[in-house]
Amino acid sequence: MRIGAGTRRAFGVALLVMLTAAPSIVLQPAASLAQSTPLRVIVDGELVPLQGNAIVQNGVVMAPFQGLADPLGARAAWDPRTETLTLIGAAGDEMQLRPNDPYATVNGERRPIPIPLVTVFGRVLIPVQWVFDTLGDITSYDAATQTLSISAQITGVTWQAAGGGLAVDLDGTAPLHARAIELSGPDRIVIDVIGAVAKLDQPVFDVHEGPLSTVAVATSPSGTQIVLALTEPVPYEFHGDAAGRHAVLTLLSPTAAPAPAGPVAPGEAKITNVAYQHVDGGGRLLVNSTAPVQFSQHVLRSPDRIVLDAANAIFIPVKQAIDVNDGLVAQVRAAQYHKAPDVVRIVVQLARPTAFVLRVDATQTVLDLGAATAGAPGPGLPAPQAAAPRGPVVVAIDPGHGGSDPGALGPDGVREKDVVLAIADDLHALLAQQHVDTIMVRQSDVFVALDDRAVVAQRGGATLFVSIHANASVDPNARGTQTFYYTPQSVPLAQAVLDAVSRAAGLTPRGVTQARFEVLVDDAKIPAILVETAFVTNPREEQLLRDPAQQQIIAQGIFQGIQQYLAAPQAAAP
């Protein structure tokens, strides 16, 4: 949201009127002037009374902060001594605002703020939309009804085997107020998440595991509705984490013990078990059977999965789940397929996309993953000794901001979140061409909570972490590129990337700086840097950042910096 000097002056006039007149006065004569408004505020589905009126100008709302944070699981505290308002979001994001300060401090990063915090007769007013959008929530203002809505954002839908059943996990930026109901014709479980808004890569997820066929996400009058399509009615448990950001629905196994497998039909094989082995740089799945098994194979996305289906087969254990979490594979699940009872389905849920090769022997099928696909021994040969699960290089690429958080805005409207995602995509392609494994913290315009970014990198087995941003300043002449680090082991990477980006893009190097940015602190066990590519608030550099050719050049610079770092002796040190 860009706010010009005229809007700032209008807010100043409105504040003056608030000091000298009744709160209900509407400023005249210009319709564009700010108004002191008795605002109706709905936070995560709850009506929240404001401590006084708000000021509204061109849809921008300045309102008292009290009461707005609590329903979202956030905390807000005003320090009258230092005149500092501190907000800590449910996901761990921290923000400080001060009167007359054109910057807000967000997770240690100074970011231009459209309207600074103001104090009026002891009340503290904040630019509500900017504050809560930046913290990852979704805001909207309806001028006709003078209603401001602040909603939690549903950021993810995942599932995994749990306790013999299948657990569907909903992630959000704030506590999710949800309820579940089972319906028939067709069989399904509907979860209503009150007041929340879903911003996901796709509206329908293909699951086809156990009794769960698909998960569909759609907007409803009360917030968001999530429909779990079932192949048959099943018992379930539903738990919302009132203090956290998750809700979990678990499809339970039948209470009765599964019937033992019957006689084997002609041509039908028995699969006795599955096992997983760590291989240096990869992994190996072993499927043991009493007879040769023919598997069909396909890949599913969101999340990344390799699916193996064996026709005319019986899975003796009925169900099996292996929690791996080695940076390459998250979990392996095997079961008799509900939709086709003579099919055994094995799902390998990946932490990141990877190459794989399927090898078939008389009584053992082997799925090699990652580096294990190169020169792996054939089925029936001695299995390799267990080794470290992490490959030589896995680069986590973290495009900053995203979704409801646009990041910094340029004078011509360029949004930081858009240009850094484009640069990240280019960097991902360059690394993939060199067969370097990567993890994209976000791959589209979605919000990823601050404390989830490090988790994505760690689950993917990252050995390097690169967070990509665009810088900002109230000084339109500020220019250049800069890198930040937190731990000493990250300094060589930060220096190499700074030198390469400034050289490739012709940008002024602003130096390598230590900073306690949360994404760097959370990834302190590996070399981790944050790259401020250029100033989106500088008119010339804004045009550079929006140019796809220049985005490619910046990505090339980051890539060259990573290459130079990896070629140096310290990169090989333990």
C-alpha positions as CSV (number, residue, x, y, z in Angstrom):
1,M,0.0,0.0,0.0
2,R,1.6,3.3,-1.1
3,I,0.6,6.5,0.7
4,G,1.7,9.8,-0.6
5,A,2.4,13.1,1.1
6,G,-1.2,14.3,0.5
7,T,-2.6,11.4,2.4
8,R,-0.1,12.0,5.3
9,R,-1.2,15.6,5.4
10,A,-4.9,14.5,5.5
11,F,-4.2,12.3,8.4
12,G,-2.5,15.2,10.2
13,V,-5.6,17.4,9.7
14,A,-7.8,14.7,11.0
15,L,-5.6,14.3,14.1
16,L,-5.8,18.0,14.7
17,V,-9.6,17.9,14.5
18,M,-9.7,15.0,16.9
19,L,-7.8,17.2,19.4
20,T,-10.2,20.0,19.0
21,A,-13.6,18.5,18.2
22,A,-16.1,15.7,18.9
23,P,-14.9,12.3,17.7
24,S,-17.9,11.9,15.3
25,I,-17.0,15.0,13.2
26,V,-16.4,14.3,9.5
27,L,-13.9,16.6,7.9
28,Q,-15.2,18.9,5.2
29,P,-15.3,20.1,2.5
30,A,-12.9,17.8,0.5
31,A,-14.3,14.2,0.3
32,S,-10.7,12.9,0.2
33,L,-9.8,14.2,3.6
34,A,-9.4,11.8,6.5
35,Q,-12.4,11.1,8.7
36,S,-12.7,10.3,12.3
37,T,-14.9,7.2,12.1
38,P,-16.7,4.9,14.6
39,L,-15.2,1.8,13.1
40,R,-16.6,-1.8,13.3
41,V,-13.8,-4.2,13.6
42,I,-14.0,-8.0,13.2
43,V,-10.8,-9.9,14.1
44,D,-10.7,-13.6,13.2
45,G,-14.5,-13.8,13.2
46,E,-14.9,-11.9,16.5
47,L,-16.3,-8.4,16.9
48,V,-13.7,-6.3,18.8
49,P,-14.6,-3.0,20.4
50,L,-12.1,-0.2,19.7
51,Q,-10.9,2.1,22.4
52,G,-12.1,5.2,20.5
53,N,-12.6,6.1,16.9
54,A,-10.4,5.4,14.0
55,I,-9.1,7.7,11.2
56,V,-9.8,6.6,7.7
57,Q,-8.4,8.2,4.6
58,N,-8.7,6.6,1.1
59,G,-9.3,3.2,2.7
60,V,-6.3,3.4,4.9
61,V,-7.2,2.9,8.6
62,M,-5.4,4.3,11.6
63,A,-6.9,2.8,14.8
64,P,-6.1,2.2,18.5
65,F,-4.1,-1.1,18.8
66,Q,-5.7,-2.3,22.0
67,G,-7.7,-5.5,21.5
68,L,-6.6,-6.2,17.9
69,A,-3.7,-8.6,18.6
70,D,-5.2,-11.0,21.2
71,P,-7.7,-12.8,19.0
72,L,-4.9,-13.5,16.5
73,G,-2.7,-15.1,19.2
74,A,-0.4,-12.0,19.1
75,R,0.9,-9.8,21.9
76,A,1.1,-6.0,21.9
77,A,2.7,-3.8,24.5
78,W,3.2,0.0,24.7
79,D,6.2,1.3,26.5
80,P,5.4,5.0,27.4
81,R,8.9,5.6,28.6
82,T,10.5,4.9,25.2
83,E,7.3,5.5,23.3
84,T,7.7,2.1,21.5
85,L,4.9,-0.3,20.6
86,T,6.0,-3.9,20.3
87,L,3.9,-6.5,18.6
88,I,4.8,-10.2,18.5
89,G,2.8,-12.3,16.1
90,A,1.7,-15.9,16.8
91,A,4.3,-17.1,14.3
92,G,7.1,-15.3,16.1
93,D,7.4,-12.2,14.0
94,E,8.4,-9.1,16.0
95,M,7.6,-5.5,15.1
96,Q,8.4,-2.2,16.8
97,L,6.8,1.1,15.9
98,R,7.5,4.6,17.3
99,P,5.9,8.0,16.8
100,N,7.2,10.1,13.9
101,D,9.5,7.3,12.8
102,P,9.1,6.5,9.1
103,Y,10.6,3.0,9.7
104,A,9.2,0.0,11.5
105,T,11.6,-2.6,12.8
106,V,10.4,-6.0,11.6
107,N,12.4,-9.0,12.8
108,G,15.4,-6.8,13.2
109,E,15.0,-5.3,9.7
110,R,14.3,-1.6,9.3
111,R,11.4,-1.2,6.9
112,P,9.7,2.0,5.6
113,I,6.2,2.3,7.1
114,P,3.4,4.2,5.1
115,I,2.1,6.1,8.1
116,P,4.1,6.3,11.4
117,L,2.4,5.4,14.7
118,V,0.7,8.4,16.3
119,T,-0.4,9.2,19.9
120,V,-3.6,11.2,20.5
121,F,-4.8,12.0,24.1
122,G,-3.0,9.0,25.4
123,R,-4.3,6.7,22.6
124,V,-1.9,4.9,20.3
125,L,-3.0,4.6,16.7
126,I,-1.4,2.3,14.2
127,P,-1.7,1.7,10.4
128,V,-3.8,-1.4,10.9
129,Q,-3.7,-2.9,7.4
130,W,0.0,-2.5,7.0
131,V,0.8,-3.9,10.4
132,F,-1.3,-7.0,10.3
133,D,-0.6,-7.8,6.6
134,T,3.1,-7.6,7.4
135,L,2.6,-10.1,10.3
136,G,1.0,-12.5,7.8
137,D,-2.7,-12.0,8.4
138,I,-5.3,-10.8,5.8
139,T,-7.0,-7.4,6.1
140,S,-9.9,-5.8,4.2
141,Y,-11.9,-2.6,4.7
142,D,-15.5,-2.1,3.6
143,A,-16.1,1.7,3.3
144,A,-19.9,1.2,2.9
145,T,-20.3,-0.5,6.3
146,Q,-17.2,1.1,7.9
147,T,-16.0,-2.4,8.7
148,L,-12.4,-3.5,9.0
149,S,-11.7,-7.3,9.0
150,I,-8.5,-8.9,10.1
151,S,-8.3,-12.6,9.4
152,A,-5.9,-15.4,10.2
153,Q,-4.4,-17.0,7.1
154,I,-4.4,-20.7,6.4
155,T,-0.9,-21.3,5.0
156,G,-0.8,-25.0,4.6
157,V,-2.6,-28.4,4.4
158,T,-0.5,-31.5,5.0
159,W,-1.0,-35.1,6.0
160,Q,0.9,-38.0,7.3
161,A,0.5,-41.4,9.0
162,A,-0.1,-41.1,12.7
163,G,-0.9,-43.9,15.2
164,G,-2.2,-46.3,12.6
165,G,-4.4,-43.5,11.1
166,L,-3.9,-40.5,8.8
167,A,-3.6,-37.1,10.3
168,V,-4.5,-34.0,8.3
169,D,-2.8,-30.9,9.6
170,L,-3.9,-27.3,9.0
171,D,-1.4,-24.5,9.5
172,G,-2.2,-20.9,10.0
173,T,-0.7,-17.5,11.0
174,A,-2.9,-17.4,14.1
175,P,-5.1,-19.8,16.2
176,L,-7.6,-21.5,14.0
177,H,-11.1,-21.5,15.4
178,A,-12.5,-24.6,13.6
179,R,-15.2,-27.3,13.9
180,A,-15.7,-30.5,12.0
181,I,-18.8,-32.5,11.0
182,E,-19.2,-35.8,9.1
183,L,-21.6,-35.9,6.2
184,S,-22.8,-38.6,3.8
185,G,-23.9,-38.8,0.2
186,P,-21.1,-38.6,-0.6
187,D,-19.0,-39.5,2.4
188,R,-17.0,-36.5,3.6
189,I,-15.8,-34.6,6.6
190,V,-16.3,-30.8,6.5
191,I,-14.1,-28.5,8.6
192,D,-15.3,-24.9,9.0
193,V,-12.5,-22.5,10.0
194,I,-14.2,-19.4,11.4
195,G,-12.9,-16.1,10.2
196,A,-9.8,-17.5,8.4
197,V,-8.8,-17.0,4.8
198,A,-6.9,-19.6,2.8
199,K,-4.1,-18.5,0.5
200,L,-2.8,-21.8,-0.9
201,D,-1.0,-22.9,-4.1
202,Q,-4.0,-25.0,-5.2
203,P,-7.6,-25.5,-4.1
204,V,-7.7,-29.3,-4.3
205,F,-5.1,-31.8,-3.1
206,D,-5.0,-35.4,-4.5
207,V,-4.3,-37.7,-1.6
208,H,-5.7,-41.2,-2.4
209,E,-4.3,-42.8,0.8
210,G,-6.4,-45.0,3.0
211,P,-10.0,-43.7,3.1
212,L,-9.0,-40.1,2.1
213,S,-9.4,-39.3,-1.6
214,T,-9.0,-35.5,-1.8
215,V,-8.8,-32.4,0.3
216,A,-10.6,-29.3,-1.2
217,V,-10.3,-25.8,0.2
218,A,-12.9,-23.1,-0.6
219,T,-14.2,-19.8,0.8
220,S,-17.3,-19.9,2.9
221,P,-19.6,-17.2,4.4
222,S,-18.0,-17.8,7.8
223,G,-14.4,-18.0,6.6
224,T,-12.9,-21.1,5.0
225,Q,-14.4,-24.6,4.4
226,I,-12.1,-27.6,4.0
227,V,-13.7,-30.8,2.6
228,L,-12.1,-34.2,3.1
229,A,-13.6,-36.6,0.5
230,L,-13.7,-40.2,1.8
231,T,-14.1,-43.6,0.2
232,E,-16.1,-44.8,3.2
233,P,-17.2,-43.5,6.6
234,V,-14.5,-43.6,9.2
235,P,-14.2,-42.5,12.8
236,Y,-12.1,-39.4,13.4
237,E,-10.7,-37.1,16.1
238,F,-10.4,-33.3,15.7
239,H,-8.1,-31.1,17.8
240,G,-7.6,-27.4,17.4
241,D,-4.5,-25.9,19.1
242,A,-6.0,-22.9,20.9
243,A,-2.6,-21.6,21.9
244,G,-0.8,-22.3,18.6
245,R,-1.4,-22.1,14.9
246,H,-2.5,-25.7,14.0
247,A,-5.7,-27.8,13.8
248,V,-5.4,-31.6,13.3
249,L,-8.1,-34.0,12.1
250,T,-7.0,-37.7,12.4
251,L,-8.8,-40.4,10.5
252,L,-8.7,-43.4,12.8
253,S,-8.2,-47.0,12.0
254,P,-11.1,-49.3,12.6
255,T,-11.4,-50.4,16.3
256,A,-11.5,-54.1,15.2
257,A,-8.3,-55.8,14.4
258,P,-7.7,-56.2,10.7
259,A,-8.6,-59.6,9.3
260,P,-5.7,-61.8,8.4
261,A,-4.9,-62.1,4.7
262,G,-6.8,-64.9,3.0
263,P,-5.4,-67.5,0.6
264,V,-3.2,-66.1,-2.1
265,A,-4.9,-66.1,-5.5
266,P,-3.1,-67.4,-8.5
267,G,-0.5,-64.7,-9.6
268,E,-1.0,-62.8,-6.3
269,A,2.1,-61.8,-4.4
270,K,2.5,-61.1,-0.7
271,I,4.5,-58.1,0.3
272,T,6.0,-58.8,3.7
273,N,7.5,-55.5,4.7
274,V,9.1,-52.2,3.6
275,A,12.4,-50.8,5.1
276,Y,14.3,-47.6,4.5
277,Q,18.1,-47.2,4.6
278,H,20.2,-44.0,4.6
279,V,22.7,-43.7,1.8
280,D,25.3,-40.9,1.6
281,G,23.5,-38.2,-0.4
282,G,20.4,-40.2,-0.8
283,G,18.2,-43.0,0.5
284,R,17.0,-46.5,-0.4
285,L,13.6,-48.1,0.1
286,L,13.5,-51.9,0.2
287,V,10.2,-53.7,-0.5
288,N,10.4,-57.5,0.3
289,S,7.9,-59.9,-1.2
290,T,7.3,-63.6,-1.6
291,A,7.1,-63.4,-5.4
292,P,8.0,-60.8,-8.1
293,V,5.9,-57.6,-7.9
294,Q,5.2,-55.2,-10.8
295,F,4.9,-51.6,-9.6
296,S,3.4,-48.7,-11.5
297,Q,5.0,-45.4,-10.4
298,H,4.0,-41.8,-10.6
299,V,4.8,-38.5,-8.9
300,L,2.4,-36.2,-7.1
301,R,3.0,-32.6,-5.9
302,S,2.0,-30.5,-2.9
303,P,3.5,-32.2,-1.1
304,D,6.1,-34.0,-3.3
305,R,5.4,-37.8,-3.3
306,I,6.6,-40.8,-5.2
307,V,3.7,-43.3,-5.4
308,L,4.2,-47.0,-6.1
309,D,1.1,-49.2,-6.8
310,A,1.4,-53.0,-6.9
311,A,-1.5,-54.8,-8.5
312,N,-2.6,-58.3,-7.5
313,A,-0.7,-58.0,-4.2
314,I,-1.4,-58.4,-0.5
315,F,0.4,-56.3,2.1
316,I,0.8,-58.6,5.1
317,P,1.3,-55.9,7.8
318,V,-1.9,-54.3,6.4
319,K,-0.4,-50.8,7.3
320,Q,3.1,-49.6,7.9
321,A,4.6,-46.1,8.4
322,I,8.2,-45.2,8.7
323,D,9.1,-41.7,10.0
324,V,12.4,-40.8,8.2
325,N,13.0,-37.0,8.3
326,D,16.5,-37.3,6.9
327,G,16.3,-34.1,4.8
328,L,15.4,-36.1,1.7
329,V,12.4,-38.3,2.8
330,A,9.9,-37.2,5.3
331,Q,7.9,-40.4,5.7
332,V,7.2,-43.7,4.0
333,R,3.6,-45.2,4.1
334,A,2.4,-48.5,2.9
335,A,-1.1,-50.1,3.0
336,Q,-3.7,-52.1,1.1
337,Y,-5.3,-49.5,-1.1
338,H,-8.9,-48.7,-0.1
339,K,-10.1,-47.8,-3.6
340,A,-8.8,-51.1,-5.1
341,P,-8.4,-53.8,-2.4
342,D,-6.1,-55.9,-4.6
343,V,-3.6,-53.1,-4.9
344,V,-0.8,-52.3,-2.4
345,R,0.1,-48.6,-2.4
346,I,3.4,-47.3,-1.1
347,V,3.9,-43.6,-0.7
348,V,7.3,-42.0,-0.3
349,Q,6.7,-38.4,1.0
350,L,9.7,-36.3,0.0
351,A,11.2,-33.3,1.8
352,R,12.3,-32.0,-1.6
353,P,12.0,-33.2,-5.2
354,T,14.7,-35.7,-6.1
355,A,15.7,-38.2,-8.8
356,F,14.7,-41.9,-8.3
357,V,15.2,-45.3,-9.9
358,L,13.1,-48.4,-9.4
359,R,14.9,-51.8,-9.5
360,V,13.0,-55.1,-9.4
361,D,14.3,-58.5,-8.3
362,A,12.6,-61.8,-7.7
363,T,11.7,-61.1,-4.1
364,Q,12.9,-57.5,-3.5
365,T,12.1,-54.2,-5.1
366,V,14.5,-51.3,-4.5
367,L,13.7,-47.6,-4.9
368,D,17.0,-45.6,-5.0
369,L,16.6,-41.9,-4.2
370,G,18.9,-38.9,-4.7
371,A,22.6,-39.7,-4.9
372,A,21.8,-43.4,-4.4
373,T,20.6,-43.5,-8.1
374,A,24.2,-43.2,-9.3
375,G,26.1,-46.5,-9.4
376,A,23.8,-48.1,-6.9
377,P,24.2,-51.9,-6.5
378,G,21.4,-54.0,-8.0
379,P,18.7,-55.8,-6.1
380,G,19.9,-58.8,-4.1
381,L,23.4,-57.3,-3.6
382,P,24.6,-56.5,-0.1
383,A,23.0,-53.3,1.3
384,P,25.3,-50.3,1.9
385,Q,26.2,-49.4,5.4
386,A,24.2,-46.6,7.0
387,A,25.7,-43.2,6.4
388,A,25.0,-39.5,7.0
389,P,21.7,-38.7,5.3
390,R,22.8,-35.3,4.0
391,G,24.2,-34.9,0.6
392,P,27.2,-32.6,-0.2
393,V,25.3,-29.4,-1.0
394,V,21.6,-28.6,-0.5
395,V,20.8,-24.9,-1.0
396,A,17.7,-23.5,0.7
397,I,16.4,-20.5,-1.3
398,D,14.2,-18.2,0.8
399,P,12.3,-15.5,-1.3
400,G,11.4,-12.9,1.4
401,H,7.8,-11.9,2.3
402,G,5.0,-13.2,0.1
403,G,1.2,-13.5,0.2
404,S,-0.3,-10.8,2.5
405,D,3.1,-9.4,3.2
406,P,4.3,-7.4,0.1
407,G,7.6,-6.3,1.7
408,A,8.9,-2.9,0.6
409,L,7.1,-1.0,-2.2
410,G,8.8,1.1,-4.9
411,P,7.7,4.6,-6.0
412,D,6.3,3.0,-9.2
413,G,4.5,0.2,-7.4
414,V,7.0,-2.6,-7.6
415,R,6.5,-5.0,-4.8
416,E,9.5,-6.6,-3.0
417,K,7.8,-10.0,-2.7
418,D,7.3,-10.3,-6.5
419,V,10.9,-9.4,-7.6
420,V,12.6,-11.6,-5.0
421,L,10.5,-14.6,-6.0
422,A,11.5,-14.1,-9.7
423,I,15.2,-13.8,-8.7
424,A,14.8,-17.0,-6.5
425,D,13.2,-18.9,-9.4
426,D,16.2,-17.9,-11.6
427,L,18.7,-19.0,-8.9
428,H,16.9,-22.3,-8.5
429,A,17.1,-22.9,-12.3
430,L,20.8,-22.1,-12.3
431,L,21.6,-24.4,-9.4
432,A,19.5,-27.2,-11.0
433,Q,21.5,-27.0,-14.2
434,Q,24.6,-27.8,-12.2
435,H,22.8,-30.7,-10.4
436,V,22.8,-28.9,-7.1
437,D,19.9,-29.8,-4.8
438,T,17.7,-26.9,-3.7
439,I,14.8,-26.3,-1.4
440,M,12.4,-23.4,-2.3
441,V,11.0,-22.0,1.0
442,R,8.1,-20.6,-1.1
443,Q,7.4,-21.3,-4.8
444,S,4.5,-18.9,-5.4
445,D,2.9,-15.8,-3.9
446,V,2.1,-17.3,-0.5
447,F,2.9,-16.3,3.0
448,V,5.3,-18.5,4.9
449,A,5.5,-17.8,8.7
450,L,8.8,-16.7,10.0
451,D,9.5,-19.6,12.2
452,D,8.3,-22.0,9.4
453,R,11.0,-20.8,7.0
454,A,13.9,-22.4,9.0
455,V,11.8,-25.5,9.5
456,V,11.3,-25.9,5.7
457,A,15.1,-25.6,5.2
458,Q,16.0,-28.0,8.1
459,R,13.5,-30.7,6.9
460,G,14.9,-30.5,3.5
461,G,18.5,-31.1,4.8
462,A,19.8,-27.7,3.8
463,T,23.5,-27.2,4.0
464,L,23.4,-23.5,2.9
465,F,20.6,-20.9,3.4
466,V,20.2,-17.9,1.2
467,S,17.3,-15.4,1.9
468,I,16.7,-13.0,-0.9
469,H,15.3,-9.5,-0.3
470,A,15.1,-6.0,-1.8
471,N,16.3,-3.1,0.4
472,A,14.3,0.0,1.2
473,S,14.8,3.5,2.6
474,V,13.0,6.8,3.1
475,D,16.0,8.3,1.2
476,P,15.2,7.7,-2.5
477,N,18.9,8.1,-3.3
478,A,20.0,5.1,-1.2
479,R,21.4,2.5,-3.5
480,G,23.5,-0.6,-3.7
481,T,23.6,-4.3,-2.6
482,Q,24.4,-5.7,0.8
483,T,24.6,-9.0,2.6
484,F,23.9,-9.9,6.2
485,Y,25.0,-12.8,8.4
486,Y,24.7,-13.9,12.0
487,T,27.3,-16.5,12.7
488,P,31.1,-16.3,11.8
489,Q,30.9,-19.4,9.6
490,S,28.5,-17.5,7.3
491,V,30.9,-14.6,6.6
492,P,32.8,-16.2,3.7
493,L,29.5,-16.9,1.9
494,A,28.2,-13.4,2.6
495,Q,31.4,-11.9,1.2
496,A,31.5,-14.1,-1.9
497,V,27.8,-13.3,-2.8
498,L,28.2,-9.6,-2.1
499,D,31.3,-9.4,-4.4
500,A,29.6,-11.5,-7.2
501,V,26.3,-9.6,-7.2
502,S,27.8,-6.2,-7.1
503,R,30.2,-7.1,-10.0
504,A,27.5,-8.9,-12.1
505,A,24.8,-6.3,-11.7
506,G,27.0,-3.2,-11.5
507,L,25.6,-2.3,-8.0
508,T,27.4,-0.4,-5.3
509,P,28.6,-2.8,-2.6
510,R,27.4,-1.7,0.8
511,G,29.3,-4.3,2.7
512,V,28.9,-7.4,4.8
513,T,27.1,-6.8,8.1
514,Q,26.3,-8.9,11.1
515,A,22.6,-8.8,12.0
516,R,20.2,-10.8,14.3
517,F,17.6,-11.4,11.6
518,E,15.4,-14.2,12.8
519,V,15.8,-16.4,9.7
520,L,19.6,-16.2,10.2
521,V,19.4,-17.0,13.9
522,D,17.0,-20.0,13.3
523,D,19.5,-21.4,10.7
524,A,22.6,-20.8,12.8
525,K,23.9,-24.4,12.4
526,I,24.6,-23.9,8.7
527,P,26.1,-21.0,6.7
528,A,23.1,-18.6,6.3
529,I,22.9,-15.2,4.7
530,L,20.4,-12.6,3.8
531,V,20.9,-10.7,0.5
532,E,19.5,-7.2,0.0
533,T,19.8,-7.2,-3.7
534,A,19.1,-3.5,-4.5
535,F,16.9,-0.7,-3.2
536,V,13.3,-1.0,-4.5
537,T,12.7,2.6,-3.2
538,N,15.4,4.0,-5.5
539,P,13.7,4.8,-8.8
540,R,16.6,3.6,-10.9
541,E,17.1,0.4,-9.0
542,E,13.3,-0.2,-8.9
543,Q,13.4,-0.4,-12.7
544,L,16.4,-2.7,-12.5
545,L,14.6,-5.0,-10.1
546,R,11.5,-5.2,-12.2
547,D,13.4,-6.1,-15.4
548,P,13.5,-9.9,-16.0
549,A,16.9,-9.7,-17.7
550,Q,18.3,-7.8,-14.7
551,Q,16.7,-10.3,-12.3
552,Q,18.5,-13.1,-14.2
553,I,21.8,-11.1,-13.8
554,I,21.3,-10.7,-10.0
555,A,20.5,-14.4,-9.7
556,Q,23.6,-15.2,-11.7
557,G,25.6,-13.1,-9.3
558,I,24.2,-15.0,-6.3
559,F,24.9,-18.3,-8.1
560,Q,28.5,-17.3,-8.8
561,G,29.0,-16.2,-5.2
562,I,27.8,-19.6,-4.0
563,Q,30.1,-21.3,-6.5
564,Q,33.1,-19.3,-5.3
565,Y,32.2,-20.1,-1.7
566,L,32.0,-23.8,-2.4
567,A,35.3,-23.8,-4.2
568,A,37.1,-22.2,-1.2
569,P,38.8,-24.5,1.4
570,Q,36.6,-23.4,4.3
571,A,33.5,-24.8,2.5
572,A,34.8,-28.3,2.8
573,A,35.7,-28.0,6.4
574,P,33.5,-29.9,8.9
